[in-house]
Amino acid sequence: MSQPFDLLVIGGGINGVGIARDASGRGLRVLLCERGDLAEHTSSASTKLIHGGLRYLEQYEFRLVREALTERERLMRLAPHIIWPLRFVLPHDAGLRPAWMLRLGLFLYDHLARLKALPRSEALRFDRTGVGAPLQQRLTRGFAYSDCWVEDSRLVVLNALDAAERGAEIRTRTTVESARREAGGWIVTLYDAERRHRESVRARVVVNAAGPWVGETLLRTLAVEARPKVRLIKGSHIVVRRLYDGDQAYILQQPDRRIVFAIPYERDFTLIGTTDVAHEGGPGPVRISSEETRYLCACINRSFERQIGPDDVVWSFSGLRPLYDDAAANASAVTRDYVLELDREGPPVLSVFGGKITTYRRLAEHALEKLTPHLPDMKAAWTGGAPLPGGDMAGADFDLFVKTLSADYPFLPAATARRLARAYGTRAGHVLGDARAPSDLGEIFGGDLTAREVDYLVRHEWASASDDILWRRSKLGLHMDREGVARLGRYLAAAPVGSVAQRP
């Protein structure tokens, strides 16, 4: 058996990779195991927002909102390629929340943290032009405020990439089959599904960041007797052809007091979501129900002039949010704050419940603070000022970087240069390499995807299947036909087994 790891992280979602990145940068020997692909479940099924959580103010979650707003400001600087400002329009809908309540909530949102990067909220009078144009005539006024968009699954991958470059081992398609406590640490059995290889490793500390499987992992895999404290809430989204012009998003109040977002998506589409439905089954893949689809369509039809129905949906996705069970009666009222529980009955295991993608970095810091007595040699916190891979662009100026990339690769269409800049930031040159003409990029699969980009994703970002590339490393699946998908599948099948880099 090899030298023991300081930290074994179970789960390749945003919390797991965030902890692995932070820990590896503190000098710890880290192994992260994910039984599927990175961000395969909850972390790629979000509403794609870095936000404070305006509606959480109604639940008096002031600490959570303040922390999230502070992190929003920080993450914009650290990853300007995958995180950028988004202006939201909030129509005032008579009969729902009164205007004074909305104005007060936005005032608190503006002032709970010391914010500098984004404009504050403002009151609006709608006319039939500008942001009011898509809305029904009964909606005559409202408000605007700012939050941020994030490429959620790429945020996960970039954290994993940084962790690997700092020494962590990232193993996808690797299941933690069992673990037992022995004096001085854990003995863990792993199974690599791609290589059909089983092995045992040792770890001083285990972090259980298995998302929806956190309770199951605690009880069955780690054999820790504890009452499951996870509450699974299904959130679903639909995507339709673009509903309106402009870069603004809309946040729409509903009679059931929920809110639903309509957000520009992948140039040609609008993303609509999310639902909040209690999930009574066990953890695993989930799909949108016909009731959820009708609900989201009805939410749009209450506010927009253009009406939609289930036949307009071109894609949908669903995920399970593993929230901490605080016994709230309503699914929408369950806390989105995170809870970290440390079991010290022998070698320690830290379990992560809940959390928001916005606060993943602070969650990681808090997790390692809890583990400090068990890992006393680790270095100080560092992630607050360290850009994610590709985010080290001058002045965090994305538009300037796009101009530079286009000048370096003048054969690229403007839309392609911008997409690559968004996906890879300053590492776009690592993808393009010495290419001087389109033919240097190899086979084109459709949707702007070339063999050279696929090769990069396989070698450096743990991609091994079509879905990894088309729906998590990118959303090019929305722009590719069946033949292109089939050709990509054949191309990947021809790659040698084990070509995915274990450490970029």
C-alpha positions, 0 to 999 in steps of 0.5 A: 500500500502506498504512502497515506494521503492526508485527505481523501475527498469523496465527491467531484461536485463543487464542494468536493473540488473546492476542498481538494483545491484548498487543501492541496494548496496548503501542502496536503497530500490529497486524493479526490474520488468521483464515481462518475464525471466531475459535476455530473449531477447537482453541480451542473444542474444549477440556475448558473448564478453567482448570487446573494440569494435575494429571496433568502432575505424573506427567510432571515438568512442574513449571514448567508446572503452577506457571505454570498454577496462578498463571495460574488464580488471575489469570484468575479475577480478570480474567474472573469472568463466564466463569471460575469455580471448580469442585470435582473429585471424584477417586475412588480406584480400587483397582488403579490409582494408589495412594492415597498417590500421589494424596495426594502429587500433590494436596499438590504441586498445593496448594503449587506456587504461592501460591494464595489463591482456591480451597480446598485438596484434601481426603480423602473417604469416600463414602457413598450421598449427596452426591458419592458418590451417582452412583458405584458402591458399590465406590468408597468413598473418594477426594479433592476438589480445585479448578480452574476452568471457562472458556467457552473460545471466549468467552475467545478472542472477548473477547481479540480484542474488547479487542485491537480496542478498543486499536487492532488490526485483527481480520479473520476469514474472511481468508486469508494467501495468501502472504508474502515477505521484503523489506528492512525487513519482510514483504509479505503477500497477504491474501484476504477470502472474504466480500468477495472482495477481495485486497490486499497489506499490509506488516508488520515482524514476523509471528507464526505462531499458526496452531495445527494449521496452524503447520507448514504456514504456516511452510513453504508460506505464509511459505516458511521452510525448517524441520523441522515440529515440530508433533505433532497429537493429536486430543481428542474429547468427548461430551455426554449428558443430565445424569448426576447432581445437584450442581455437582461434576465428576469426574475418573476414572482409567482402566486405561490410566493416562489420566484422563477428566472428567465435568463439569456442562454447560449446565444440562441436560447432562454433558460427558465427555472427553477422548481423546488419539489420534495424528492421522496426517493433515494439519490440518483439521476432525476428528470423533469416531470410533466407537471414541472414543465407545465409549471415553468411554462405557466410562470412565463405565460403570467408575465411575458407577451409571448406564450410558451408550452411544453412543445417549445422546450428544446432541452431540460435538466434536473438535479437533486439539491442535498440540503440540510434537513432543518425540518422546514415544512415547505421545500422552498423554505429549507435553508440553503446554508451549509452545515459541516459535521465532524465525526471524531470517533476514531480517525475523523470524517467531515460530512458536508450538507447543503451549500450554494455554488456561490459560497463553495470557496468559503465552505472549503475554508471552513471545512479545513478550519474544522480539520486543523486539529487533525492536520496541524501541518497544513499551511494558511488559507490562500484561495481568496486571492488566487485566480482559477486556471484561465482567470489571470487576465490583466485587470480581469478585463475579459473583452480586452483578452478576447481582442488579444486572443483574436489577434493571436489567432486571426483565422478564428471567427469572432464567435469562436474566439469569444466562446473559447475565451469564455471556456478557457480564459488565458488557457485558450492558447493551450487548446489552440496551440500552434494552429495557424489555420482552421485545418490545423484544428482537425476534424470539426464535429459541429457546434464549433467543436474541433478535434484539437479541443476534444483532445485537450479536454481528454488529456487535461480535463478528465473528459472521456464520454460525449456527455462530458464534453457536450453538456458539462465541459460545454453546452455545445450539445445544444448546437450539434446534430445527431451525426456530429454527436455520433462522430464525436462518440466514435472519435472518443471510442478510438482514444486509448483507455486511460488517456485522461490525465490523472494529473495535468 
